[in-house]
């Protein structure tokens, strides 16, 4: 399973997707990730090993069909 973003067909791609741990350290940085693609995104690992169970925050920049960039912030809970 992977964490990624899903949306309608007005969104083109994720320009940047950053995942942060509870201390604010960036644990993942992805660029040019397709929207609505379940095999793309964060796989819950940190340096090749399973990340700790817990709450992580994310920041994403997405581009829409008009070329506008949209920013999203939120949190996710990693479970095993």
C-alpha positions, 0 to 999 in steps of 0.5 A: 500500500502507498500514500498518494493523492487522488482527485478528479480529472481536472488535476494533472499531476503532483509536482511535489509530495513531501512526508514529514515525521512528528519532529518535522524531519522530511522522510520522503520527497517525491516529484512528478507523481501521477494523480490517481495512480495507486502504485505511486506515492510513499510506501511507508518506509524510511531509508529502506526500512519500515517507518515507525507507526504513527502520525505523519504530515504531508505537503503537496503541490499539484498542478491543474489543467489550467496550469495553476498550482494548488497546495495541500497540507494534512496528516496521515496515520501509518498503521501496519 
